[in-house]
């Protein structure tokens, strides 16, 4: 189960790194992509936390 937690942690961090990643975009486009990236990061972190809760007794 720990592998799944590590994977979701990695994915969440990757999505956070995508925020403000491309400076060639318009402000509106960047705002939309940033919102999407933050939403995806939060989703992965929530999934990681859920796995920790459900699998705390699983090695």
Beta strands, then each sheet from edge to edge (+ up, - down):
end
